[in-house]
Amino acid sequence: MTEVVHCKSNGEEGVADATRLCASKHMDRILAASPAGLIVVVGSKAAQTLRLAYPDVFQRRPMFGKYTKFGTPHREQNLVQMTLGGLDRLVCFLKHPSAHGTRPSLAASYPEDIERLRMAAGGTA
């Protein structure tokens, strides 16, 4: 588990301005230190940062980080196989737990893909 911006401040002051710089300087190196086969991007701010950091991947997925009006993620947009930190990983999006509506879960958000997500999390995908 990691944050996009590691510097702490009261009320997240300056975080929005630091996001792009911190992601470009540190994200790939931080992810390279992890063997995780599954990356769960939590919250729209983190999703936006990932889209900005990897525009070639997310150019075809403008809905990454967004849910449908029915409260489910756009599956084909929010489930992405890509290289992060030098490893091929499965990346998915979940809304932030403090977001409006029901609490997010991988099983509820991706029922058709839950086994694939479990395999990726266990390193067997």
C-alpha positions in Angstrom: 0.0 0.0 0.0 1.3 3.4 -0.9 0.3 7.0 -1.4 0.9 9.1 -4.5 2.2 12.0 -2.3 4.1 10.9 0.8 4.6 14.3 2.3 2.1 15.1 5.0 0.3 18.3 5.6 -2.7 19.7 7.5 -5.8 19.2 5.4 -3.9 17.9 2.4 -2.6 21.4 1.7 -0.4 21.4 -1.4 -1.1 17.7 -2.2 -2.9 18.4 -5.5 0.0 20.5 -6.7 2.6 17.9 -5.7 0.8 14.9 -7.2 2.1 15.1 -10.7 5.7 15.8 -9.6 5.8 13.1 -7.0 4.2 10.5 -9.3 6.7 11.3 -12.1 9.7 11.1 -9.7 8.8 8.2 -7.5 5.8 6.1 -8.6 7.7 3.7 -10.9 10.5 3.2 -8.4 8.1 2.5 -5.5 6.1 0.0 -7.6 9.3 -1.6 -8.8 10.0 -2.5 -5.2 6.8 -4.5 -5.0 6.2 -8.0 -6.5 2.5 -7.4 -6.4 0.6 -8.8 -9.4 -2.5 -6.8 -8.6 -2.6 -3.0 -8.2 -5.8 -1.6 -6.8 -6.1 2.1 -7.4 -8.3 3.6 -4.7 -10.1 6.9 -5.3 -10.5 9.3 -8.2 -7.4 11.4 -7.3 -5.1 8.3 -7.5 -6.8 7.2 -10.8 -6.3 10.6 -12.3 -2.6 10.5 -11.3 -2.2 7.1 -12.9 -3.9 8.3 -16.1 -1.5 11.3 -16.3 1.6 9.2 -15.5 0.8 6.7 -18.2 -1.1 8.5 -21.0 -0.3 6.0 -23.6 -2.1 3.2 -21.7 -5.1 5.3 -20.5 -5.7 7.3 -23.7 -7.9 4.4 -24.7 -9.5 4.3 -21.3 -10.8 7.7 -20.5 -13.3 6.2 -18.0 -10.6 4.7 -15.8 -11.4 5.9 -12.3 -15.1 6.3 -12.9 -18.2 4.3 -12.1 -21.4 3.9 -14.1 -24.6 5.6 -13.1 -25.6 2.2 -11.6 -22.7 2.3 -9.1 -20.4 -0.2 -10.8 -17.1 0.5 -12.5 -16.8 0.6 -16.2 -15.3 -2.9 -16.3 -13.6 -2.7 -19.7 -12.1 0.7 -18.7 -11.2 0.0 -15.1 -9.5 -3.4 -15.4 -6.2 -3.0 -17.2 -3.2 -5.3 -17.8 -0.1 -3.1 -18.0 3.5 -2.8 -17.1 4.2 -0.9 -13.8 7.5 -0.7 -12.1 9.0 -3.1 -14.7 6.4 -5.9 -14.1 3.3 -6.9 -15.9 0.4 -6.3 -13.5 -3.3 -6.3 -13.4 -4.6 -2.8 -12.4 -8.1 -2.1 -11.3 -10.0 0.8 -9.8 -12.1 1.1 -6.7 -13.9 4.2 -5.5 -12.7 5.6 -2.3 -14.4 4.2 0.8 -15.5 7.7 1.8 -17.2 8.2 -1.6 -21.0 8.4 -1.9 -22.8 5.1 -2.0 -22.1 1.7 -0.8 -18.6 0.7 0.4 -16.5 -0.6 -2.5 -15.3 -4.2 -2.8 -13.5 -6.1 -5.5 -16.1 -8.9 -5.4 -19.1 -6.5 -5.8 -17.3 -4.3 -8.4 -15.9 -7.1 -10.5 -18.0 -10.2 -10.0 -17.1 -11.6 -13.4 -13.4 -11.1 -12.8 -13.0 -12.0 -9.1 -11.0 -15.2 -9.8 -8.7 -13.3 -12.1 -8.2 -10.7 -9.5 -7.5 -13.3 -6.8 -5.0 -15.1 -9.1 -3.2 -11.8 -9.8 -3.1 -10.9 -6.1 -1.7 -14.4 -5.3 0.9 -14.1 -8.1 -0.5 -16.8 -10.3 -2.0 -14.6 -13.1 
